[in-house]
Amino acid sequence: MAKMNYTPYFLRSTIPRGIRNVSYDISQNTEKIFNGHCFRFVLTPGHGPNALTIIVEHGGRQLAFCGDAVFSGGKIWEPYQLEWDHWTGKGTLAAWEGITRLSGIGTDIICPSHGPLIAQKPCQVLNALSKRLLDFYRAKGSICAGEKDRFLIGAPTASGAIKILPHLYLLRNGYVLISDSKKALVVDPTIGEINQLEALLKELKCVRPEAAIVSHYHLDHCDGIPYLQRRYGVQAWIHPRVAEKISGAANDAAIYRSRMAVKPDHILPQRGKWQWREYEFSVAPWPGQTWWHAVYQAEVDGRKVLFGGDSFQPASRWNGTGGFCALNNSRLRAGFIPSARLALRWRPDIVASGHGCVYYFTRSRFQRIIKWAYFAERALRAICPTGYPAKDYYAVLGSHK
């Protein structure tokens, strides 16, 4: 994926430096004797890589002060804190290891930082959480397990672009569609590919960019638009779902926002048809990797091409999700499932995804995705304290949209 900064939410909520007159002399899996008590410090990461549980015996009972390693009922407080990056289950697996470690220690009462004490059968609570964490970790895995990638191999050009079809070219991330009138439509223009785009235009001779469309709000799919507008007078046609994020300042927790607003020249229909030159596009929302995502399909050189952005990548690329996490507002029942069903209805020949991934459509891929999304939804709900991801997981965005 493009080089973009990702700061896990647990790091955003920590103090930037130490506190005066506090000694930082505790390390994981060690002990300290204080006032006749042996305090043991056990590594239980999850909400952060260095989170600890403090074990101490008091009044004949062994107490475990676990921070946010476990919540009452075998849940996780603020489960989005497990997302140490935007697509893997690294934090979830670390949390599972910590819970496994903790469950091996005889404990009478677990004392979480949030929620009630866990005094009734604490070991059973830990075992229940262990299973749920593994399920959530699996949900972070492939969205179409067992499916072959079926990449389409194009022909390299002198400019470094890849010729996919006679009128369609792949840059490193975006695409260039050429009309018979020597005009170009740029899909997902990014500033890092402007030189390659201009080299392709020079190679094609007399072709000039006229319009641009965007699959989703991430900066590596739209931050080239201001340059194209200034340099070539390109008209940006933006889907309303995408316009929610790219046309204003980055003032919320959503990740990978462009530092500058991208101004649409026109707003596309929410769903329907859009004509550019001789190409008629089907247009629709396409939530998956992120909620603020759209999809476009048109017939190019006799083939139905679906421009899918990052929502559905090949299985070998980022597990196929493109980045399933709370900060992307990656929805399952309301996102991946209806988007996969849309692909099954449209039945493209070719899926032109972001980041150089072009592959042949198969029904089995999207059928597997639907099955995965139902499983992932159940796994997510199981670790949410209230059972409602909108309240416990997506709340990190400050909005439940």
C-alpha positions in Angstrom: 0.0 0.0 0.0 1.2 3.6 -0.5 3.4 5.0 2.2 0.9 6.6 4.6 1.2 7.2 8.3 -1.0 5.1 10.6 -1.1 5.8 14.3 -2.9 3.1 16.3 -5.6 4.6 18.5 -4.0 3.3 21.7 -1.0 5.4 20.9 -3.1 8.5 20.3 -4.6 8.2 23.8 -1.3 7.8 25.7 0.7 10.6 27.3 3.5 11.7 25.0 6.2 11.6 27.8 6.8 10.5 31.3 5.4 12.1 34.5 7.7 14.0 36.7 8.9 12.2 39.9 7.6 8.9 38.7 10.2 6.1 38.4 9.8 3.8 35.4 11.5 0.7 36.7 8.9 -2.0 36.1 9.4 -4.6 33.4 7.3 -7.4 32.2 7.3 -10.8 33.8 9.1 -9.7 36.9 8.3 -9.2 40.6 8.7 -6.5 43.3 8.4 -6.8 47.0 6.6 -3.9 48.7 5.3 -3.7 52.3 5.4 -7.5 52.6 3.5 -8.2 49.4 4.9 -9.7 46.2 3.7 -7.8 43.2 4.0 -9.7 39.9 3.9 -8.0 36.5 2.6 -10.2 33.7 2.6 -9.0 30.0 -1.0 -8.9 28.7 -0.8 -6.8 25.6 -3.8 -5.9 23.4 -4.8 -2.4 24.2 -1.1 -1.7 23.8 2.0 -3.7 23.2 3.4 -3.2 26.7 0.2 -3.5 28.8 0.7 -5.4 32.1 -1.5 -7.3 34.6 -0.4 -6.8 38.2 -0.9 -9.9 40.4 -0.9 -9.7 44.2 -2.2 -11.7 47.1 -4.3 -9.9 49.6 -6.6 -11.3 52.4 -6.0 -14.8 51.2 -7.2 -14.0 47.7 -5.1 -13.6 44.6 -6.0 -10.5 42.7 -5.3 -9.6 39.1 -5.4 -5.9 38.2 -5.6 -6.4 34.4 -6.2 -2.9 33.0 -8.2 -3.5 29.8 -7.1 -7.0 29.0 -10.5 -8.4 29.8 -13.9 -6.9 30.5 -16.8 -8.5 32.4 -18.4 -11.4 30.6 -15.3 -12.2 28.5 -15.4 -9.1 26.4 -13.0 -6.3 25.4 -13.3 -2.7 26.4 -13.0 -0.5 23.3 -12.1 -3.4 21.0 -10.8 -1.0 18.3 -7.7 -0.6 20.6 -6.7 -4.1 19.4 -6.0 -2.8 15.9 -2.3 -2.0 15.9 -2.5 -1.5 12.2 -5.3 -1.1 9.7 -5.5 -4.6 8.4 -3.8 -7.4 10.4 -4.9 -9.1 13.6 -1.5 -8.5 15.2 -2.9 -6.8 18.3 -5.7 -9.4 18.7 -3.3 -12.2 18.6 -1.1 -10.5 21.2 -4.2 -10.1 23.4 -5.0 -13.8 23.0 -1.4 -14.7 24.1 -1.8 -12.4 27.1 -5.1 -13.9 28.1 -3.7 -17.4 27.7 -0.8 -16.4 29.9 -3.2 -14.9 32.5 -5.5 -18.0 32.5 -2.6 -20.1 33.6 -2.3 -18.2 36.9 -4.6 -19.1 39.7 -6.8 -16.0 40.2 -9.7 -15.4 42.6 -10.7 -11.9 41.5 -9.9 -10.0 38.2 -10.0 -6.3 38.6 -10.4 -4.6 35.2 -9.9 -0.8 34.7 -13.4 -0.6 33.3 -16.5 -2.4 34.3 -17.3 -4.6 37.4 -14.9 -6.9 39.2 -14.9 -10.5 37.9 -15.2 -12.7 40.9 -17.4 -15.5 39.6 -15.4 -18.2 37.9 -12.7 -15.8 36.5 -11.0 -18.7 34.7 -14.1 -19.5 32.7 -14.4 -15.8 31.7 -10.8 -15.8 30.5 -11.3 -19.0 28.5 -14.4 -17.6 26.9 -12.5 -14.4 25.9 -9.6 -16.6 24.6 -12.0 -18.3 22.1 -13.6 -15.0 21.1 -10.2 -13.4 20.4 -9.2 -16.2 18.2 -12.4 -15.9 16.2 -11.8 -12.1 15.8 -8.2 -12.9 14.8 -9.6 -15.3 12.1 -12.0 -12.6 11.0 -8.9 -10.4 10.3 -7.6 -13.2 8.0 -8.6 -13.9 4.4 -12.1 -12.7 3.3 -12.2 -15.4 0.6 -10.1 -18.3 2.0 -9.1 -20.8 -0.7 -9.9 -18.6 -3.6 -7.2 -18.2 -6.3 -6.2 -14.7 -7.2 -6.6 -15.0 -11.0 -4.5 -12.0 -11.8 -4.8 -10.4 -15.3 -1.3 -9.7 -16.7 -1.1 -6.6 -18.9 1.6 -5.4 -21.2 4.3 -2.9 -20.0 4.6 0.3 -21.9 7.6 2.6 -22.4 6.2 5.0 -19.8 6.1 2.3 -17.1 2.3 2.0 -17.2 0.6 -1.3 -17.9 -1.7 -1.8 -20.9 -4.7 -3.8 -19.6 -7.0 -3.3 -22.7 -6.5 -1.3 -25.9 -8.1 1.7 -24.2 -7.3 1.0 -20.5 -4.0 1.6 -18.7 -2.9 0.8 -15.2 -0.5 3.2 -13.3 0.9 1.9 -10.1 -2.4 2.5 -8.3 -4.8 4.4 -10.5 -6.1 3.8 -14.1 -6.3 5.8 -17.3 -9.3 5.2 -19.7 -8.9 6.6 -23.2 -11.7 7.7 -25.4 -11.8 7.6 -29.2 -11.8 11.4 -29.0 -8.3 11.4 -27.5 -9.5 12.4 -24.0 -8.6 10.6 -20.8 -10.5 9.8 -17.7 -8.2 9.2 -14.7 -9.5 6.8 -12.0 -8.0 7.5 -8.5 -5.4 10.1 -9.4 -2.7 10.4 -6.8 0.1 13.0 -6.7 2.7 10.2 -6.5 1.8 9.0 -10.0 1.6 12.3 -11.8 5.0 11.9 -13.5 4.0 8.4 -14.7 0.6 9.7 -15.9 2.3 12.5 -17.8 4.8 10.1 -19.3 1.9 7.9 -20.5 0.1 10.9 -22.0 3.3 11.9 -23.9 3.7 8.3 -25.1 0.1 8.2 -26.4 0.4 11.5 -28.2 -2.3 14.2 -28.3 -4.2 12.6 -25.4 -5.3 15.1 -22.7 -6.9 14.3 -19.3 -10.5 15.6 -19.2 -12.2 14.0 -16.2 -11.4 12.1 -12.9 -13.4 9.8 -10.6 -12.4 8.5 -7.2 -13.2 5.2 -5.5 -12.7 6.3 -1.9 -11.4 9.1 0.3 -7.9 7.8 1.1 -5.3 10.3 0.0 -3.5 7.8 -2.2 -6.6 7.7 -4.4 -7.5 11.4 -4.7 -4.7 13.8 -3.8 -3.7 14.2 -7.4 -7.0 15.9 -8.3 -6.0 19.5 -7.4 -2.9 19.3 -9.6 -5.0 17.9 -12.6 -7.6 20.6 -12.1 -5.0 23.4 -12.1 -2.7 22.0 -14.9 -5.3 20.5 -17.3 -8.7 21.9 -16.2 -9.8 18.3 -15.4 -13.3 18.0 -14.1 -13.6 15.9 -10.9 -16.8 13.8 -10.8 -17.1 12.6 -7.2 -19.6 10.1 -5.7 -21.6 11.7 -2.8 -20.4 9.0 -0.4 -16.8 9.9 -1.2 -17.5 13.6 -1.2 -18.4 13.4 2.5 -14.7 12.9 3.4 -12.6 14.5 0.7 -14.3 17.9 0.3 -13.6 19.1 3.9 -10.8 19.3 6.4 -9.6 16.2 8.3 -11.3 16.9 11.6 -12.2 13.4 12.8 -10.5 10.1 13.5 -10.8 8.6 10.0 -7.4 7.6 8.7 -5.4 8.5 5.6 -7.2 11.8 4.9 -5.7 14.2 2.4 -4.1 17.2 4.0 -5.9 19.5 1.7 -9.6 19.5 0.7 -10.3 18.0 -2.7 -13.0 20.0 -4.4 -15.5 18.2 -6.6 -16.6 19.9 -9.8 -19.6 17.6 -10.1 -21.5 15.2 -7.8 -22.4 11.8 -9.3 -25.7 10.1 -8.6 -25.8 7.9 -5.4 -26.9 5.0 -7.7 -27.5 5.0 -11.4 -25.8 5.7 -14.7 -23.2 8.3 -15.7 -22.0 9.0 -19.2 -18.4 10.1 -20.0 -17.7 10.3 -23.8 -18.7 6.9 -25.3 -18.6 5.1 -21.9 -21.7 4.5 -19.8 -20.8 3.8 -16.2 -22.9 2.1 -13.6 -22.4 3.9 -10.3 -23.1 2.8 -6.7 -21.8 2.9 -3.1 -19.2 0.2 -2.5 -18.5 0.0 1.3 -15.9 -2.5 2.4 -12.4 -1.4 3.2 -14.0 1.9 4.2 -17.5 3.2 4.4 -16.7 6.1 2.2 -16.2 4.1 -1.0 -17.9 3.9 -4.4 -17.7 1.6 -7.4 -17.9 2.2 -11.2 -18.4 -0.3 -14.0 -18.3 0.3 -17.7 -17.8 -1.7 -20.9 -14.3 -1.2 -22.2 -13.2 -2.9 -25.5 -16.0 -5.4 -25.1 -15.2 -6.3 -21.5 -17.1 -5.3 -18.4 -14.6 -3.6 -16.2 -15.4 -2.9 -12.5 -13.2 -0.2 -10.9 -13.3 -1.4 -7.3 -10.7 0.7 -5.4 -9.5 -1.1 -2.3 -12.7 -2.8 -1.0 -12.0 -6.2 -2.5 -8.4 -7.0 -3.2 -7.0 -10.4 -4.3 -6.6 -12.9 -1.4 -2.8 -12.5 -1.4 -3.0 -8.7 -0.9 -3.9 -7.5 2.6 -6.0 -10.6 3.2 -8.4 -9.3 0.5 -10.0 -6.6 2.7 -7.7 -3.7 1.8 -7.9 -2.7 5.4 -10.7 -3.9 7.7 -10.6 -1.7 10.9 -12.8 0.7 12.9 -11.0 3.8 11.8 -11.9 3.0 8.2 -15.5 2.4 9.3 -15.3 -1.0 7.7 -18.8 -2.3 7.9 -19.7 -6.0 7.6 -23.4 -6.6 7.4 -24.0 -3.1 6.1 -20.8 -2.9 4.0 -19.0 -5.9 2.6 -22.1 -8.0 2.3 -24.2 -5.7 0.1 -21.1 -4.7 -1.9 -20.3 -8.4 -2.6 -23.9 -9.0 -3.6 -23.7 -6.0 -6.0 -20.7 -7.6 -7.7 -22.7 -10.8 -8.1 -25.5 -8.8 -9.8 -23.2 -6.8 -12.0 -21.0 -9.8 -13.0 -18.0 -7.9 -14.4 -15.4 -9.6 -16.5 -12.5 -7.8 -14.9 -12.1 -6.2 -11.4 -9.6 -3.3 -11.6 -8.7 -2.8 -8.0 -6.3 -0.3 -6.4 -2.5 -0.8 -6.0 -1.9 -2.6 -9.3 -4.3 -5.5 -8.6 -6.3 -6.5 -11.7 -8.0 -9.9 -11.6 -10.8 -11.9 -13.3 -14.2 -11.9 -11.6 -15.5 -15.2 -10.2 -18.8 -15.8 -8.4 -17.1 -18.0 -5.9 -14.9 -15.2 -4.6 -17.8 -13.0 -3.7 -19.8 -15.8 -2.3 -16.9 -16.6 0.0 -16.8 -13.0 1.0 -20.4 -13.0 2.1 -19.9 -16.1 4.2 -16.8 -14.5 5.8 -18.6 -11.2 6.6 -21.3 -13.0 8.5 -18.6 -14.8 10.5 -16.7 -11.6 11.1 -19.8 -9.7 12.2 -20.5 -12.4 14.8 -16.9 -12.4 16.0 -16.9 -8.6 16.4 -20.2 -8.6 18.3 -18.9 -11.3 20.6 -16.1 -9.1 22.0 -18.1 -5.9 22.2 -19.2 -5.2 25.9 -22.7 -4.2 24.8 -22.9 -6.5 21.8 -23.4 -3.5 19.5 -20.3 -2.6 17.4 -21.8 0.9 16.6 -21.5 1.7 20.3 -18.3 -0.1 21.3 -16.2 -0.4 18.1 -17.1 2.3 15.6 -17.4 4.8 18.4 -13.7 5.6 17.9 -14.9 7.8 14.9 -17.1 9.9 17.1 -20.0 9.1 14.7 -22.2 6.0 14.1 -22.9 6.8 10.5 
